[in-house]
Each structure stands twice: as structure tokens, then as C-alpha cells.
């Protein structure tokens, strides 16, 4: 701006104290305004109208007085900005000048936010290496300007030290940042600890944890995101959206990209969409599982995501793990069951009429006769998971019947149809079938009343 205020008169000297990073005072000449003073606190000569103000830039013409006054580097209302170029923790304020550190901005935003009016922290580009943990207070939302330009990092926690980079309290959100934790030591390393998933979410965040430089004989516990509080009582939103986690860890110990153990008294839900969970490293004896559920009250619902773990891609250790259109890199569910929320692919066998009693016979795929030899196996063309075995008979047998799935002639899954029952299902475990393997079904019947119009199905994922 070049317009002067015209008749403004010079007067008593004033001290302008601002929270701005810069206050410039200059003279008008043919080349514009020439800066003669620069700083956040300056003595303004002959300016009657100047007064202490927050985050104000003042331009002065030496003879006519005040030219322009206006805000400089001011954040929107109820928002604490973080800026490595212009930030200053001593002068930063919510709705005012930027902070230099995320830590200071979180403290200020935490004091300003409420459950009905949450506050925000807005992080501008830079590499932020601050002592962990960064604790996001309840009712605070944190967002980076852009995921690729905002990096929160920590390096080389001491041997045996527990390091959590970010702790999220209730009613918090984290988005559009990258998180990097590296170490050459064996430690307990966590990128994010989500203490309450009932009303909190993480969106468009990349996480990298790397302690591959540690020795191969030590033990590390490495977790991308740990969820150990209450979940959603009713499915309302996605807790993780477009979150990519890569863990590269050597040595022994448990390595998890996502570890969910909801602690609600009743079953609650944690929802994931469009995310990637990747565990690298291949130390013998380590437990490398991309996604695991660990409590009976946990239900994780995962949509259009990808899981890769060298021990197992997923593990429904307790609770429920349900998938839709989610890629399992090694088709390995740790030998445990899980839920396919879509209709799973099936292999079907059937035997019309009475099944012979007191025999062991292989059923042929589709509708066919039984055989005493494995003459008609089902050929598996792509690696997959067998996650369920079911049998239905029109007539209940007098004695139990046993159904056994074989992988390359080796029994790997068994189902028993009890005496007097017409149907049964085994969904308690899962089995990985490699590409180019063969699958066969052996039925062993008891004496007495035979099964009739028998139908057996296997669910594949």
C-alpha cells in the first residue's frame, strides 16, 4: 500500500510492542519504502497515534505520520499455527501469531478447546524434531498444511527406552502429516497411542518406524498405531482414513503396524478404510504381524486396505476382525479365523442320496460320486486363505461324521457333524493354501443311519 493518511501530525514518541516476527518502519522515496528499523519491539519516533497492539505491522513516513497498520502472520480464530520461519513460542497465541514448536501450540490449543468448541493446531511446512511425546489434548484437532511437507521426527531413543511420538486423547483428530521414528537401538517404539477411539480419527498420515540398524539378536517392541481405549458404540465414522504405516525392524520381539485392544465394557468398533499396513524385516523368532486385535470387546472393520506381515498379515487373537476388499499379501491370518464382510468365494461338494456308512471317501468337487482315492482334487491357482468349512445333511446321522480338508494330501482343517445333527461349521481357524497347491475333501462316516443329500462348502479369501 502507498496511500498516506495525509494530515496526520507527528507527536509524542511511542513504544510499539507487538507479537509479530517483524515490524518494519520506513520512508517513502522514489523507490518505495526503505526499511530503517526491523524487529518485534521498536521505538517509534513522533507518532501520537501508536499504541501497544498485538501482531501489528506499522509503516511510517517520516514527516506525515502513520501510513499503514495491519496484521502480520495471524492465525484464524481458535487456531494455533506452527511456523518454523516466522514462529515464536514467546509471542504465539491462539488466533494470533504463530508458534515455533508443536509442543507450545498444543498447550495453548488445549487451554482454548472445549467439547462443544474444539480448537485446532495448524502446522506449516518443516521438519519438527521435538522431544516426544507430543500429547494432543482432548478437544484439539491437529492438521499439517500438506502431508509431504510436514514431517514430525525423532531419532535414536536410548536402548530400552519407551518412546511414543504422539498421544491422542478423546475427541481429537490428526491429519496431513508424516511421522518418522528411527533408532539404531532396541527399544519400545510407538508412533501413535490413541487413548480413545470413540470420537477420534487419523486421516492422510504416513508413519515410518525404522530400527533396522540395531543388532539382530536384541529385542524391540515396535507399534505403528496402538489403540487401547474405548471404541465407537455405534458405527459412525472411520477412525483411520488413508493411513500408510511401514515398519522396518530387526531383531526379536513383537512388530505391529496396527494393534487394537479396545477396553470398553461392551463390544465397540474401530473402522479403517483405504490404508496400508506393512511390516518389513525377517528376523527368525520375531513376531511380525501387520494388524492384530487383542480383546474380546474389539471389533475392527477394515475396508479396501492392504496388510503385509512376515509372520501373518492379520491376527484375530481376540475379538472380531472383519474385512472387505482388503488385500492380504501372504494370505496368512495366523491360523485364526476372521470375517469376510462380503459373500466369500466357495468350493462346493455334494453327494446325492444316502452316503455310505462306516467308510472314508473323497468327495469330488461339484455334484459327483465319492471315491476311495484322491483322484479329483481342486487345483488352487492363487494363494488364498481357507477360512471356513460347513456341512449340511438332509438326514441326521446316528453317529458323528468327520470332514477333513487336505492340503497336498496333508489334513489341515477338520469338521465334525455330531450325531443327531443336520449341519455344522468350523470357522475357528484358517489355513493358507499356496498357489499351485491341491485341495481335497475326505468324509468319514459312522455306523447306523447314514447322511442323505450331503452338501459341503469351503469358504475362501
C-alpha positions in Angstrom: 0.0 0.0 0.0 1.2 3.5 -0.8 -1.6 5.8 0.4 -0.6 8.1 3.3 -3.0 9.4 5.9 -2.4 12.9 4.7 -2.7 15.4 7.6 -1.6 13.1 10.5 0.7 15.1 12.8 3.8 14.0 14.4 3.7 13.9 18.2 4.9 12.2 21.3 7.3 9.2 20.8 5.7 5.9 21.4 6.8 2.3 22.0 5.1 -0.3 19.8 5.3 -3.7 21.3 4.0 -6.5 19.1 3.9 -10.3 18.8 4.8 -10.1 15.2 8.0 -11.6 13.9 8.8 -8.3 12.1 7.8 -4.7 12.4 9.1 -2.5 9.6 9.3 1.3 9.6 10.4 3.2 6.5 10.5 6.3 4.5 8.7 7.0 1.2 11.0 7.8 -1.7 11.1 7.2 -5.4 11.9 3.6 -4.9 9.1 2.9 -2.4 9.5 2.2 1.3 13.1 1.9 2.6 13.3 -0.1 5.8 15.2 1.7 8.6 14.1 -0.3 11.6 13.3 -4.0 11.9 12.2 -6.1 14.9 9.3 -7.2 17.1 9.7 -4.3 19.5 10.8 -0.9 18.2 10.8 2.8 19.3 8.5 4.8 17.0 9.5 8.5 16.9 6.9 11.3 16.6 3.8 9.1 16.4 0.9 10.2 18.6 -1.5 7.6 17.4 0.7 4.5 18.0 -0.3 2.2 20.9 0.7 -1.3 22.1 -1.0 -3.8 19.8 -1.0 -7.5 19.0 0.8 -8.7 15.9 0.7 -5.4 14.1 3.0 -4.1 11.3 3.4 -0.3 11.2 4.8 1.6 8.2 5.9 5.2 8.9 6.5 8.2 6.7 9.0 10.5 8.5 7.1 13.8 8.0 3.5 13.0 7.6 3.0 10.2 10.2 1.2 6.8 10.0 0.8 5.2 6.6 -0.4 1.7 7.1 -1.1 -0.5 10.1 -2.3 -4.2 9.8 -1.9 -7.7 11.0 1.1 -9.9 10.1 1.2 -13.7 10.2 -2.0 -14.0 12.2 -3.8 -17.4 12.5 -7.6 -17.8 12.1 -9.8 -17.7 15.2 -9.5 -20.6 17.7 -6.4 -21.9 15.8 -2.8 -22.1 16.9 -0.4 -22.0 14.0 3.1 -23.5 14.0 5.7 -22.0 11.6 9.4 -22.7 11.6 10.1 -19.5 9.6 8.0 -16.9 11.5 7.1 -18.7 14.7 8.0 -17.6 18.2 6.8 -19.5 21.2 7.1 -16.4 23.5 4.7 -14.4 21.3 2.5 -17.1 19.8 -1.2 -17.1 20.6 -4.4 -18.9 19.6 -5.9 -16.8 16.9 -2.7 -14.7 16.8 0.9 -15.0 15.8 2.4 -18.5 15.1 4.3 -20.7 17.5 7.7 -22.1 16.7 7.0 -25.5 18.2 4.2 -28.0 18.0 4.6 -28.6 21.8 3.8 -24.9 22.6 0.9 -24.8 20.2 -0.7 -27.9 21.6 -0.5 -26.5 25.1 -2.2 -23.2 24.0 -4.9 -25.0 21.9 -5.6 -27.4 24.8 -6.4 -24.5 27.1 -8.7 -23.0 24.4 -10.6 -26.1 23.2 -13.9 -27.4 24.7 -16.1 -30.4 23.9 -18.6 -28.0 22.1 -16.0 -25.8 20.5 -12.8 -27.7 19.8 -9.6 -25.8 18.9 -7.1 -26.5 16.2 -3.4 -26.6 15.6 -2.3 -25.9 12.0 1.3 -26.9 11.2 3.1 -25.2 8.4 5.9 -26.9 6.3 9.1 -28.0 8.1 10.8 -30.8 9.9 9.8 -30.8 13.5 12.1 -32.7 15.8 10.7 -32.2 19.3 11.1 -34.3 22.4 8.4 -37.0 22.5 5.7 -37.5 23.3 3.6 -34.8 21.7 0.3 -35.0 23.6 -2.8 -33.9 21.7 -5.2 -32.7 24.5 -8.8 -33.5 24.4 -10.9 -31.4 22.0 -8.0 -30.4 19.8 -7.6 -31.1 16.1 -4.1 -31.2 14.5 -3.5 -30.7 10.8 -0.5 -30.2 8.6 -0.6 -27.9 5.6 0.3 -30.9 3.4 1.4 -34.4 4.3 4.5 -34.3 2.1 5.8 -31.0 3.6 5.2 -31.5 7.3 7.5 -34.1 9.0 7.4 -34.9 12.7 10.5 -36.9 13.6 12.5 -38.4 16.4 15.9 -40.2 16.2 17.8 -42.7 18.3 15.8 -43.2 21.5 18.2 -44.9 24.1 18.4 -48.6 24.5 15.5 -50.0 26.4 13.7 -46.7 26.4 9.9 -46.5 25.6 9.2 -43.8 23.0 5.7 -42.8 22.0 5.8 -39.9 19.5 2.2 -38.8 19.6 -0.5 -39.5 22.2 -4.1 -38.7 21.2 -6.7 -38.1 23.9 -10.5 -38.1 23.5 -12.2 -36.1 20.7 -9.0 -35.4 18.8 -8.1 -35.6 15.1 -4.7 -35.8 13.4 -4.3 -35.3 9.6 -1.9 -34.4 6.8 1.4 -35.1 8.4 4.3 -37.5 8.1 5.8 -39.2 11.2 9.2 -40.7 11.3 10.9 -42.6 14.2 14.3 -44.1 13.7 16.8 -45.8 16.0 19.9 -48.0 15.9 19.0 -49.4 19.4 16.5 -51.9 20.7 13.7 -50.1 22.4 9.9 -49.9 22.7 8.9 -47.7 19.8 5.4 -46.4 19.1 4.3 -43.7 16.6 0.8 -43.0 17.9 -1.1 -44.1 21.0 -4.8 -43.5 20.6 -6.3 -43.5 24.0 -10.0 -43.0 23.0 -11.3 -44.2 19.6 -14.9 -43.4 20.3 -14.6 -39.9 18.8 -11.1 -39.6 17.4 -9.6 -40.2 13.9 -6.4 -40.1 11.9 -6.5 -39.1 8.2 -3.9 -38.8 5.5 -0.9 -39.7 7.7 2.2 -41.6 6.8 4.2 -43.4 9.5 7.7 -44.8 9.2 9.5 -46.6 12.1 12.9 -48.0 11.3 15.4 -49.6 13.7 16.8 -52.0 11.1 20.3 -50.7 12.1 20.0 -52.4 15.6 21.7 -55.8 16.1 19.9 -58.9 15.0 19.9 -60.6 18.5 18.2 -57.9 20.6 14.5 -57.4 21.2 12.3 -54.5 20.2 8.6 -53.9 20.6 7.5 -51.8 17.6 4.0 -50.5 17.0 2.7 -48.1 14.4 -0.6 -47.2 16.0 -1.7 -48.6 19.4 -5.4 -48.3 20.2 -6.2 -49.2 23.8 -9.2 -47.2 24.8 -12.9 -47.3 24.1 -14.2 -47.6 20.5 -17.4 -46.5 18.8 -20.5 -47.9 20.4 -22.3 -47.4 17.0 -20.5 -47.3 13.7 -20.5 -43.6 12.7 -17.1 -42.7 11.1 -13.8 -44.1 10.0 -11.0 -44.0 12.7 -8.3 -44.4 10.1 -8.6 -43.0 6.5 -5.7 -43.1 4.1 -3.1 -44.0 6.7 0.1 -45.7 5.5 2.4 -47.4 8.0 5.8 -49.0 7.2 7.8 -50.7 9.9 11.3 -52.0 9.3 12.7 -53.6 12.4 15.4 -56.1 13.0 15.8 -58.5 16.0 13.3 -60.3 18.1 10.1 -59.0 19.6 6.6 -58.1 18.5 6.2 -55.8 15.5 2.7 -54.5 14.7 1.6 -51.8 12.3 -1.9 -51.6 13.9 -2.6 -53.1 17.3 -6.2 -52.7 18.6 -7.3 -53.7 22.0 -10.5 -51.7 22.8 -11.3 -51.6 26.5 -15.0 -50.9 26.6 -17.2 -53.0 28.8 -19.3 -54.0 25.7 -18.2 -54.6 22.2 -17.2 -51.4 20.3 -16.0 -50.8 16.8 -12.8 -49.4 15.2 -13.1 -48.7 11.5 -10.4 -48.5 8.8 -10.5 -47.6 5.1 -8.0 -47.1 2.3 -5.0 -47.8 4.5 -1.8 -49.8 4.2 0.0 -51.7 7.0 3.4 -53.1 6.0 5.9 -54.9 8.2 9.4 -55.5 6.8 12.3 -57.3 8.4 12.7 -61.0 8.6 14.4 -62.0 11.8 13.8 -65.6 12.8 11.9 -65.8 16.0 10.3 -62.3 15.7 6.6 -61.8 15.5 5.8 -59.6 12.5 2.0 -59.1 12.2 0.5 -56.2 10.3 -2.8 -55.9 12.1 -3.9 -57.6 15.3 -7.0 -57.5 17.6 -6.3 -58.4 21.2 -9.5 -58.0 23.4 -12.9 -59.7 23.3 -14.7 -56.4 23.1 -12.8 -55.3 20.0 -14.4 -55.3 16.5 -12.2 -53.9 13.7 -13.9 -53.4 10.4 -11.4 -52.8 7.5 -12.3 -51.7 4.0 -10.2 -51.6 0.8 -6.9 -51.7 2.6 -3.7 -53.8 2.4 -1.9 -55.8 5.1 1.6 -57.4 4.9 3.3 -59.2 7.8 6.0 -61.8 7.5 4.6 -63.8 10.4 1.0 -63.1 9.5 -0.9 -60.4 7.6 -3.6 -60.3 10.2 -4.4 -61.9 13.6 -7.8 -62.1 15.2 -6.2 -63.0 18.5 -9.4 -61.9 20.4 -12.5 -60.1 19.3 -13.6 -59.7 15.7 -11.6 -58.7 12.6 -13.8 -58.2 9.6 -12.5 -57.4 6.1 -14.0 -56.1 2.8 -11.9 -55.9 -0.3 -8.7 -55.9 1.8 -5.5 -57.4 0.3 -3.6 -59.9 2.4 -0.1 -60.1 0.9 0.7 -63.6 2.1 -2.9 -64.8 2.6 -1.9 -65.6 6.2 -4.3 -65.0 9.1 -2.0 -66.5 11.7 -4.1 -69.7 11.6 -7.0 -67.9 13.1 -10.5 -67.1 11.9 -11.7 -63.8 10.6 -14.8 -62.4 8.9 -15.3 -61.7 5.2 -18.0 -59.0 5.2 -18.8 -59.8 1.5 -20.0 -63.2 0.3 -16.8 -65.3 0.3 -15.8 -67.4 -2.7 -16.8 -71.1 -2.1 -15.9 -74.6 -3.2 -18.8 -77.0 -3.1 -19.1 -80.8 -2.9 -22.3 -82.8 -2.8 -23.4 -86.4 -2.7 -26.9 -87.2 -3.8 -28.8 -89.9 -1.9 -27.5 -91.8 1.1 -23.9 -91.6 1.9 -22.3 -95.0 2.7 -21.9 -95.8 6.4 -18.7 -96.7 8.1 -16.4 -95.6 5.2 -13.8 -92.9 4.4 -14.4 -91.4 1.0 -13.1 -88.4 -1.0 -15.9 -86.2 -2.5 -15.4 -84.9 -6.0 -15.9 -81.1 -6.5 -19.4 -80.1 -7.6 -22.1 -82.8 -7.8 -20.4 -86.1 -8.2 -19.7 -89.5 -6.7 -17.3 -90.3 -3.8 -14.0 -92.2 -4.2 -11.6 -94.1 -2.0 -8.7 -92.2 -3.6 -7.8 -88.5 -4.2 -8.5 -88.8 -7.9 -10.2 -85.4 -8.5 -8.5 -82.7 -6.4 -9.4 -79.0 -6.6 -6.4 -77.1 -8.0 -5.6 -73.7 -6.3 -4.2 -71.2 -8.8 -3.6 -68.3 -6.5 -2.5 -68.1 -2.9 -5.6 -67.9 -0.7 -7.0 -68.5 2.8 -9.4 -71.2 3.7 -11.4 -69.6 6.5 -14.5 -71.9 6.9 -15.8 -75.4 6.4 -19.5 -76.3 6.5 -21.6 -79.4 6.1 -25.3 -79.9 5.7 -27.2 -83.3 5.6 -30.9 -83.8 4.9 -30.9 -86.6 7.5 -29.0 -86.6 10.8 -26.5 -89.4 11.1 -26.8 -91.9 14.0 -23.1 -91.4 14.7 -20.7 -88.5 14.2 -19.2 -87.9 10.7 -15.8 -86.2 10.2 -14.9 -83.9 7.3 -11.2 -83.2 6.6 -9.7 -80.7 4.2 -6.3 -81.8 2.8 -3.6 -79.5 1.5 -1.4 -81.6 -0.9 -2.7 -84.8 0.8 -2.0 -83.5 4.3 -5.0 -82.9 6.7 -5.2 -79.2 7.7 -8.8 -78.5 8.8 -11.4 -80.7 10.4 -15.2 -80.5 11.0 -17.3 -82.9 13.0 -21.1 -83.3 12.3 -22.4 -84.6 15.6 -24.8 -87.5 15.9 -28.4 -86.3 15.5 -27.3 -83.0 13.8 -28.0 -82.0 10.3 -25.5 -79.1 10.0 -22.2 -78.0 11.4 -19.5 -75.4 10.7 -15.9 -74.8 11.6 -14.8 -71.1 11.5 -12.4 -71.2 14.4 -9.3 -71.3 12.4 -7.8 -70.6 8.9 -5.3 -72.2 6.6 -3.1 -70.7 3.9 -3.2 -72.5 0.6 -0.2 -71.6 -1.6 -0.6 -71.1 -5.4 -0.4 -74.4 -7.4 -1.5 -76.5 -4.4 -4.3 -79.0 -4.4 -7.3 -79.2 -2.1 -9.3 -82.3 -1.4 -12.1 -83.3 1.0 -12.3 -86.6 2.9 -15.5 -87.7 4.6 -15.5 -90.4 7.3 -19.0 -91.7 8.3 -20.1 -93.8 11.2 -22.4 -96.8 11.5 -26.2 -96.6 11.7 -28.4 -94.1 9.9 -26.5 -92.5 7.0 -26.3 -88.9 5.9 -28.5 -88.0 2.9 -28.1 -85.4 0.1 -24.9 -84.2 1.7 -23.6 -80.7 0.8 -20.1 -79.5 2.0 -18.7 -76.0 1.3 -15.3 -74.3 1.9 -15.0 -70.5 2.2 -12.0 -68.9 0.5 -10.5 -65.4 0.9 
